[in-house]
Amino acid sequence: MNKKQSIDLEFDKNHIWHPYTSMTNPSPVYPVTHANKHYIYLEDGTELIDGMASWWSALHGYNNPHLNDALINQMHKMSHVMFGGITHQSAVELCKRLVNITPNSLDKVFLADSGSVSVEVAIKMALQFWLSQGIHGKNKLMAPAKGYHGDTFAAMSVCDPVNSMHSLYQGFLPQHIFVNAPKSRFHGEFSLSEVEHLEQKFRRHHHEIAAFILEPIVQNAGGMNFYHPEYLKHVRRLCDQYHILLIVDEIATGFGRTGKLFACEHANIEPDIMCIGKALTGGYMTLSATLTTNKVAFGISEGEAGVLMHGPTFMGNPLACAVANQSIDLLLANDWQFEVERIERALNKGLSTLKQIDGVADVRVLGAIGVVEMIDPVDVADIQKSMIKQGVWLRPFGKLIYVMPPYITPTEDIARICHAIGNAINS
């Protein structure tokens, strides 16, 4: 029997460019051989509890037999077929599910490749909608500071204007209008001063704004900011008052992560356009969707172009659609609300004591999201090394050590993650 070949880390270091890292001083990477349930296994046999759900996507964990079967069954029919002029059962069934589980007014579905691309599509929809009405002045977007919507160009342009990539691409990115980031905490009191600021911005800029885009309830990569639902309600009201479309980016917050199936439900509002991705396929394949209303879809379709000017090669990929269908069915069948509430209780219990540690600025939990915010930026490599020694996989950023585990993670392993965070901070 041939000896199992090890992963060539030297080649990886010299030739493979990983996310957000340098080629002259690359961050450490750890060789993974396989994953199962809520565990990731390294080449040396180390078993790690995955506290990241593979960047928030693997809701059901890994190697799930139902999701595996969905892929295999679809593969034997067709792995891919172009979506231009052709349709297929997996895509039709997925769009039916999405229309049924999202807010009632979202009736039209555009399938795309990734979360960033779904944001690009949403921005195109908003701009083209107003052009189709013969209104050419509404060519900008409005967004809160500290937002994050992806790394493609249009998506980057509505990310936080200070702590993102705006300075690197100045002169290339479109210039949009930004409002203050939401400040009132989710579990706290809502400050009416936020409404005054919003109303001032809407009043001053509404004539040039096509859409307001934001992450509902949780600003994720912008600092894990859990903000008050009243903020979202006032944004919806002002969008209606000033004839501006509302885009909610549910890529990270969708499919139950915040305790509601979609985070906009916390405020009981319905957007004009919604972006979803990440957990859509249960972490198996890249797929996203941009949903919109009849008003927007018909407005574009009855305009000069007559069509939405977008069409990715792998749009409606049958494999991705098939596994997304099974992932949604599995989520709804497995009492996701109970599991998210269980994780929320475990995170509250395990992280609350960390508030007393020197260097910790704040601890907060919402749904299946737990955050420890430090006073100073953390050393990602050091924290990860400490975590791996304790059998836990996390990927901190900035001042944040955060947890977004698969929903199948047992309570005792949530406790282990929390304990590991405390040890890593103390050390």
N, C-alpha and C positions, 0 to 999 in steps of 0.2 A: 504494500500500500504506500502510495506517495505521501511524503510528509506535507502537511498543509502549508501552503505558501503564506508568509506573513505579509502584512500591508507595508508597502514601501514608503516609509515616512520621510526618507531622505528625498525621494522624488517629489513627494507631496510638498515638502518644505521649499524645494527649489523651483517648482513648476506650476503648482496649483494655487490660484488666488482665492482665498476664502473670504467670506463676507466681512466687510469693515476691518480689514487687516492690511498690514504692510508686507511687501515682498522683500524688503531689505531687513526688516525685523519682525518676522511673522509671529503671531500669537501661537502658543502651543495648541496642538490638536491631538485628540485621543482616538486611537483606532477602534472602531466598533465593528463587531462581526455579525451580530444579530440583535433583535429586540423581540420581546414577548410580553404581552399584557402591559404592565406599567413599568417594565424593566428594560434597560439598555445594557448590553454585555460587551465589555471591552475584550480586546484580543488576548490579554493576559488572564482572562476569566473573571475579572472584577464585575460584580453585579451592581448596577446603579439604579436607584429609584429615580424615574424621570419626573422632575418637578416642573418641566417646561412644556410638556406635551408637544415636543418638536415645534417650538415657536407657536404654541397655542392652537395647534391644528389637530393633534391626535386625541380626540375626545374619548375614544373607546380603547385607547392603548394600541398595542401593536399585535400583528399576526392574528387578528380577529377572524375566526372561521367564517362568519357570515359575510364579512367584507371580502375575504379571500375568494369565497365561492362566487360572489357577484362579479369579480374581475375575471375569474376563470370562465364562467358561463358566457360572459360577454365576449371574451377573447376568442372563443370558438365560433362565434357568429361573425364578428368583425372588430378589429382593434381601433380602426379609424376610417372615416369616410368624410369627404368634404361636406360642409354644411350649406354651401351655396347651391340652391336648387334641389337639395336633398334633405329629408328629415329621417328620423329613426325613433324607435319606441323608447329607448333609454332617455333621450333628450325630451321627448314629449312628456313622459312620466315625471321627469325631474321638474320640468316647468309647472306641471300641474301641482306637484307638492309645494313648490315655492310660492305659487299664487295662493294656495290654501293656508300656509302657515305664516305668511307675512301680513302686514296691515291690509285691510280690505281694499283700499284704493289702489294698491299696487297690482296692476292687472297685466302688465306687459313685461316680458323677461328677455334680456339680451345676455347670452352666455359668452364668457370671455376666458382668458388664459389664467390670469393671476389677479390678486387684489389690486395691485397698482394699475393694471389695465382696466379693471372695472371702474376705478376712479377716473381714468382717462376717458372712458366711455361716458360716464356721468357728466363730466365737464363738457364734452362734445354735445351731449343731449341738451344741456342747459343753454349753451351758446347758440346751437342750431335752432332751438325752440323759438328764441326771441327773434333771430334772423328770419325765421319762417313767418313770423307775425309782422314782418316789415319794420321791426325795431332794431336799428343798428347800433344804438348807443349803449345797450346793455352788453358789454363785452368784458367785464371783470367779475371776479368772485370776491366774496367776503368770507373770512374765516377767523376763528379765535387764534391768538398766539398759543404756543405750546402744542399745537396740533401736529399730527403725523399721518400722512396718507399714501406713502410709498416713495419709491426712488426713481420712477420715470419722470420725464420733464414736467408735464402738466401737474402730476401729483406732487412733485417737489415744490412747485410754485405756490401751493397752498399749505405747505408745512410751515412750522414756526419760522418766522423771518430772521431770527437771531441765532438760535441754537440748532441750526440745521445746515443745509448745503447751499443756502442762498448766496453767501459770500463767494464761494468757489465758482459759481456759475452766473455771477452778476453780469448783466448785459445779454444773457441768453434766456433767462427765465422771464415769463410774463410778470408784470407788476400788478399785484392784487391789493385789496384793502384788508387790513387786519384790525380786529377788536381785541380788547383785553381778554386774557384767558379767564374762564370761569373761576371764581374764588370761593364761593359758598360751598361748604363741604356737604357731601351726600347726606350724612346723618346729623347735620347741624341746622342752623337757622339760615334762611335765605335773605341776602342783603338787597334791598331795593336800589342801592346805588349801582348795582350791575345793570338794572333795567334802564336807569337814566343814561348810562354810558352807551348801551345798545341803541336806545332810541335816538340819541344824538348822532351816532354813526349811520343808522338807517336813514334818518332825515337828511343828512348831508350827502350821502352817496347813492341813494336808491336808484336814481336815474341811470347810473352806470353799472349797476350790479345785476348780473344774470341769476346768480344763485348764491346762497349761503351754505357752506359746507362745514361739517363738524363731525367729530366722533361723539355719539350720544353717551352721556353719563360718565364714561371713562376715557380720558385722554391717555393713551397707552404709552407709546415711546416718548411722548413729551413730558413724562414724569409721573405716570400712573396717578393722575389727578382724578379722584372720584368726586364729581360735582353734583350740585343740587338739581333735581328734576325740574324745579321751577324755572331755571335758566332755559332749559329746552322748551318749556311751554311758552315763554316770552319770545324766544327766537321764532317759533312757529307763528305766533300772533303777529309779530312784526313783518315776517315774510308775507303773510296774507295781506296785511294792511298796505304794504308798499309794493306789492306785485313782484315778489322775488321768489324764485323756486328754492326749496329746501332739500339739500342732499345730506343724508345721514350715512356715514361710513361705518357700517356694522361688521367690517372685515374681522376685527379682533373681538368685538363684543357679542356677535351673533351666536345663535345656537346654545343659549342658556348660560353663558359664562358669568353674567352679572346677576343671575337669579331670575331673570325674565328671558323668554325665548329670544327676544330682540330687545336691546337696551332702551329703544325709544318707547317701549311699553311702560317704563317707569314713569314717564310723563304723560302717558295716554295720548300721544300725538301720532299723526301719520305724515310721513315725508312725501315729497313729490318724486324723489329718486332715492333708492337705497342700494348701497354696494355691499355685497357679501363675498366671502372667500374663506381662506384658512381652513376652518373646521368643516367646510361644505362637504368634502369627501372623507371626513374622518382622518385627515392627515395622510391619505394614500396617494393622491395625485393632485397636481395643480389644476384648479378650476375656480372660476368666480362667476358672479352674475351681477348684472345691474338691472334692477326692477324699477318700473316707472308707471305713471298713471295713464289712463286713456287720454287725458287732456294733453300731456306732453307728447305721447306717442302720435296721436292724431295731428297735433299741431306741427310736428316735424314732417310727418308724412304728407300733409296737405300744403307744405311750403314749396319754395322754388326747386330745391333739390329733389324733393319727393321721397328721399330715402335717408336713413342714418348712415353717414359716411364712415363705416367701420366694419371690418370683417376679418378676424384672425384666422390663420390657416387651420389651427386646431380647435376652432370654435365648435362647441357641442361634441367634443370627443366622446365617442361611445363608452370607452372604458371608464373615463372620469365620471360621466353621467350615471353609469350603472352603479359604481361604488358610492356615489353621492346619494342615489335613491336608497340604497341599503343602509347607509349611515344615518339618514334622516329617519327611516323606519325604526332603526335600532334605538336612536335617541328617544323617540316618542314612546316606544314600547317599554323602555327601561326606567321609567319614572325619573327622568333627569332632574326634576325639581327637588325630589327627595335627596338625590345624590349631591346636588350642588349645595343644598342647605346643610347636609352632613359635613361636607368639606369646609363650608363656611364656619360652622361651629368648631371644627377641629383646628382650623387656622387661627380663629380668635383665641382659642384656648392655648395653642402652642406658641403664638407670636406675642401675645399680650405682655408676657413677663420680660420681653426683650426691650421694652421701653425704658427700663431702669439701667441699661448698659450705657456706659460712657461712649459717646460718639454717635448714638442713635438719636436722630432728630424726630422721627415719627414712625408709628406702626399703624397700618390701616388694612381693612379687609372688606371686600364686597363680593358676594357670591363665591365663586371658586377662584378668587384672586387674592393673594396675600402679599403685602408690600412692607419691607423694612427700609426706611429712608435714612441714610447716614448723613452726618453733618458734612463730611468730606467725601470726594469721589473714592470709590473702592478700587483696589487693584484686582482686576478681573482674573488674571492668571493665578494670583495667590489664593483668592477665594475659591476658584474652581479646584485647585490642588487640594485645599483643605476639605472641600465637599467630597471629592472622589475618595479620599482616605476614609471618609465616613459612609461611603456607599450611596451618595446622592449626586444627581446631575442638575446643576443650575447654571444659568448664564446671566450674571448681573450686568448692569450698564450704568454709567454715570455714578450717581450716589445711591442707586437702588439695588437691593437684593430682593427679588420678587419670586413668587411661586404661582404657576398656573398649571396644575397637574391634570392628567387625564381623569375623567369622572369616575373611572373604575378604581382609582387608588384607594386602598383601605385606610381607615382612620388611623391605624397604628403606624402606617407608613407616612401619613401626613405629619404625625407627631415626630417621626424620625427626621423628616425634612426640617421641621421647625427647630428641633434640638441641634441639628447640624449647623443651621444658620447661626444659632447662638454661640456654638463652639467656635465657628469660623470668625465671628466678630470678636470674641474674647481673645482669640489667639493672635 
